[in-house]
Amino acid sequence: MMRPVGFPLLLLLAVKCGVFFVSSESFLHDEVSALAAFKRAILEDPLSVLSDWNTLDGDPCNWTGVICSKPQNHVISLNISSSSLKGFLAPELRSLSSLQQLILRNNSFLGTIPKQIGMLKSLTVLDLSLNRLTGSIPPELGDLTSITKINLQSNGLTGNIPPELGKLKNLIELRLSRNRLKGSIPGSSNLSFFYGMFSSRNNITGLCQSSQLKAGDFSYNFFVGKIPPCLKYLPRSSFQGNCFQDGYSVLQRSSQLCRGGSAKSQGVARETSKQYHEGNKHQNLQQPVWLLILEITTGVLVVVFLTTGAVTAVKSCKLKTSVKIPWTRTMTWKDEIAISIDNEMLKNVSRLTRQELEVACEDFSNIIGSSPDSIVYKGTMKDGPEIAVISLCISKDQWTGYLEFFFQSKVVDLARLNHETTAKLLGYCKESDPFSRMLVFEYASNGTLYEHLHYGDGCQLSWLRRMKIAIGVARGLKYLHTELQPPFPIPELNSTAVYLTEDFSPKLVDFESWKMIFSKSGKNSGYITGGGSFHGYVDSLEQLNMDVQGNTHAFGVLLLELISGRPRFCKDRGYLVDWALKYLQNPEEKSKLIDPELENVKSDDIDVICSVVSLCIEPDPSKRPSMQIITAMLENGIDLSAAALLKESPLAWAELALSS
């Protein structure tokens, strides 16, 4: 009698275990798909941080920035900070249902915060600070029942603080500073409070409901009205730089800035929202399954029809190449893009053959650098100049009409640079057999500034040479920002973008722009007309201005790196700017910023450099001076004349003679 009873029970147990096993596998598959969607939404990964994200192996637990739980192997942390990533936040992150930490600070994420993040019920830390996010804060973040820390500071967020954030009973830290948020801070209570702890929860609204809130920063926005009494236990500096009209607040904006800033934030929000939703329709609300199937079926038929038409058009076109390319993401037939390329774009730029470059680079054996996207060769042309050849790593099958247009437009853009402090583009190579796309720059033989500061012989970079490099880089940025129209900001300005010649003169190299050829850019939502003009592609003036101001900030960090010998960031010491602030704010301790191994350091130079750095790293971008002003300050304040150097040190004068 026991066997008939026991067998069904064992069978039932096995079925249940099997069900659970299948469910777990499906769950992990959803997480891999979510991470794959996150990677697809990245436009630029210059440091190749996501190069080991191979979705084919099905196990994300060993990917950079991903931490899994044991033994369930669910993703519990996604931490990719300070990695120079540029792209959008994928709504598919909602499938990471076990995620406890989402930390993407100090990158260049664009667009809005997906409301689907509010579905991450296990999330305890959300850190999206120091990015370029725009739009409003989704009210759905109020559904993050486990959240303890939210950090959205230093973005371009607009709109009001959602009162739904008051539902976060476990919230301990909320940082919203340095955005363009407006309206009043939600929160009211007629009850007494003591350091955020209330005796009753009746008639409490907004953030006053967050009884566990211990740290908050609302500074440098455009908040109006009065500070909720329940939040006055926070330091007054947490509310400065706003438009409050009560006696408690300090250091508020002027009335003129309050009126202008609020209006500007609304305009920027509308424009950004328009551009973002036009170029990122894949972030719409999830469609019903039957409608999705119908749309995919229809899309396939339309794609076949349009592809046939495009092939016919290509055969009948002699002067221009018409290409029908799909978006690089999973999209519908409505998101296809038509591009017509003008073959005359490069007529004023030198075109070199692959054979010429192969001979110059010794059969492409002299490799001086490489990345997943490119290989850099060193060579010598027949007429004498040394060259650096960047060969793009991509096959003919992967090359699209959009990539061809982007390659050609970047060649034209780089070719217009003509200054002693910028690396000169000597030409390009474009061949079909074998498929080749190469850029040829003049070669700076002394490596990068980063290599000399952190890996080379630091004594080679004396104080004199560092001052010459500082002024040289400033002059280069002045040229790029003020003498070119439109301006030409360096996408990633740091010590690795500064190359040095034999006499340690700086050369700014814009390698990040051509790396964007490989980015799955969301900007290809426009088209090129028959005349060659491209609509919907060029960055807005607002974005261009942000990039220029970003260069100014990066130059300030570069100066700190130059005089201190410390990297921008390291795990042991944190961010260079954070370390330097305490010395910049105390005139008597400025000398502690200087690399202790440096000799012949002039105190007057230190004062000038520190003044410039303080202006460049001003948190409010609109208050940062132009590079024209910065360059004048350095040139007028730092005396590199022979007479001044001889007075300071005979050895320094001799060094000047050798380096000139």
Steps between C-alpha positions, in 0.01 A plus 500: 500500500792734564633474143187624321478790741872580507549487125242770417648714775850459358367565152322813619818615675707440187252691287507790740879501507505488124260789482712699736812413303351609170373820659847578633658444159243727337560758768876503435435526127294813563789651693746429218258656253469808721878542520527449124245778451704721734810441286312569175392836638863605552619730222863532606725279710847654447659305785353167375344440841227283349732305271458182708120519491448200275130421491565168327650332806182562699684563829525869589645442846857547379430813295658828601283687750258211556468324834279194549356334807615156605388235434191629317710692244264795477640843418498707819736786407581698186782742580671669203620838624751745349528296180436771237191314377266701280151383416147459631354305790317197368148444639572127484692536826163438663559126446784501755250425773766403757711810440600674822749760370492701177806727502585678173646826635747720312427391145320676214156339501246699300123518474249439774491266798281204395195471721543123484779532758218541751425129451827397670349414837829368643700811412667667799749736327431708187794721400472676162692811601746692280337414168302692238153372578210728420124505542309458821549261790256211440231479770539123468820525706260528792434127454856407597393366835848378602697806393728666756710730278411705190769719343403693185720806550687679220271420208258713301176382658199731480148516639383452858602251767230230486312488832496122454858494631346557841376140492858375534495403867857364496659796321804626691679713239355715219730715285348713224745791489626674184207433270229728363218384722231754584183547701483446872648214698202276579440452867273636768418418858337688783673280753817565692814321395837425640782413258262351251314279750128560538270415786210424267454424132161671456471794256858452378561534126787492252854456628382557856381140489859378457569476868833321449647776280830605654684663206355717225638749248269722296753775424551679168162445341211742453277405792260769622274561795605395847707214629275241667544527879548124521825533300658786694712259698714476185793744462409834343751432224269220385261767369734773372507609136120489458218754491348453847323797659529421869738619767650157561666463160840652423699586185205496263506589130414849384142565389621548142669160495195342656273633225742423218619164628152364551393600150818358349459169680151464357624573149790258529269234638258536207776492239684209660180306544411555134842387374519206734158356425547548126826306510411240764154367430606163632454640849123533461259303712501129439246403233251212522643171375255464209573854382874441526475181290290680239743790491804272463333305219403818320845643560671198342286530188562872473876454554511244218309735273714803586824305471405384151420859406826624649706246303330609180568866583867430571547335162347795319698766690840608363619796706357437843457192714152456645493263792211363704628411844315376807558637846756302691252427780192281501252728329195492276469579130409860590851563630693426181718783376577606144843650434636636175877554500672771300818352355648850465528550877869412512621669185715748698661240728807300399419140415776243548506146368521196718818401318666832590413456866600134498849595378523791746401279795728207406221267385288618794735332746588807707206500740513768770147469635179300473145475626200281411404762241832594344871443455755783500814466288811717486657569165719729292388638164734512203530878524615481861226572759420242766134402515251324726247291306174406668339205327137433587427137583182417316404272213330602179186310602467710816559831324180695439402814317469683828852399605636609162340841535625535855853401398507752218350782706752444780788504250377835371456629856848390611659640185395855588721498811816702435685615809840437654343330803267263313608180327469549125295260291716422197248295310283191489481163328180359357513178301266209432741213432618429758246708687685786671408815686804679645591842637853637474628749759835662554694305762587647840804298599511556877188314609211635703503736795333227704788260435760756611309599814409153624720239332809677368787687657318782678813707531494556125195720556657785695292789628604707199389235253171452684427871479579499126268201455223672698519815288527296179187297577316819594593657167381191318163505673469872435548427130252212498234688698521858370681502166308218334137522394331292610720438807683169525494367859713197587258220603734354764751765606753350740872427520466207258374740231814717531792369297850642535758573232877458543526845662197423724263728310139381542285373217127453558376185330130438444491122475163473675313656207604237251436228756139616489483341155451172682245631746148387442404863495141608552575811298450326168134589502540766235570482130721655238340672209622474145703815545694349786352695793421291805187582701438378849862392547696801619511551878292784635675818602398425857683167494801653325519768767486232770792318334706821487430567868584138573839554333562795730431284805719222362782750445484596868532132596787464253684788669460330838634177352790691347620673818426219747605197298187320620248330265147630461368208702640205686335251733718586798476880484171557317443796268781748449264800517356389835850466642613838366202709613614529862834645387352727233274657760786563743768732354752397762487135390515540122857375495373156610351459152846487344686179422764488778764379254481817290772763530519868403132548567394865493247608760351758262432225247322296767268793576414542132441128443280469810293803397447353153413156639242649738332678207507195274345258750223741599196273552271736308610464134362842409749662741805340343704749294581439135833352400586839354493648852671196651782515245554872564521437876767235451700696244494818707558332834770245416824658382700267277735767371874434513559793737245378753635146490860614542397701803322200646767239422793475259420131453144585395636744243725229361203266480305757305786530252510122454125459461454787254 
